[in-house]
């Protein structure tokens, strides 16, 4: 289970989760731009049409390009295979 204050980063090409980053106001996710977040998993998002949505237990993710734009990750990451 992931921490409340972390968002998975998804590779733009493969769709694999390649990292975790903290949420920030104005970070663009799959559910829209984060307008507000709290420590309990509650988020307020604004989409590209200006529609505001409040989720009490949202599970958004961020694309690699957005994580790189914010300086959380670099584009030259490496994937490590893990046996399960």
N, C-alpha and C positions, 0 to 999 in steps of 0.2 A: 504494500500500500504506500502510495506516495505521500509526502508531507503536504499539509494544507497550503503552505507558502512556497510551492514549487510548481512550475509548468513544464510539461515535456516539450522538448524541441524535436521536430520531425524533419527529416531530410526531405528536401523539395522533390528529389527525383525518385528515391526508393520508397518513401513513406515510413521508413524505420525511425524509431525513437533513438536519438543519438545523444541526448543530454537532458539536463534539467536546469531551469533558471528561475529566479524569483520573479513574481509578478511586479509590474510597475505601471503606474498611471500612464495612459496613452500608448501602451504596448499593444500591437495589433495581434489578435488571436483568431482562431477559427470561428469564434462566436461574436467577433466584433472588437472594437477598441475598448480597452479597459478604462472606464471612467472613474471607478472606485472599487476597492477591494478591502476586505477585513480578514482578520486572522482565522475566522471560522469557516472559510470556504465561500463566503458570500461575495458576489461580484455584481457590478453594474456595468453593462456594455452598451456601446453606441455603434450601430452599424453604419454602412456607407450612405444610407438614406436618412440618417438622423433618428432612427427609431431607438428608443432606450428600453433595455430589457434588464430586469433584476433577477438574478438566480441565487437561491440560498445555498445550493450545493453544486456549483458548476464544475466541470472538468475540461477547461479549455486547453488547447495546445498551440504552440507557436512554430512557425516555419523557420528553417535555418536562416534564410535571408533576413528575417526580422531580428533574430538573435544576433546575427553578425552586425546588423545596422546599429544595434544598441550596444555593441562591444562586449556581449556576454560570451561569444564563441568566435572561433576563427573558421574560415571556410575549409581549411585543410585538416579536418578531423580524420581519425582512423576508426574503423569499425572492428571490434574484437568479437569473435564468435565465442559463445559460451555453451558448454554442454549442460543440459537440463536433466 
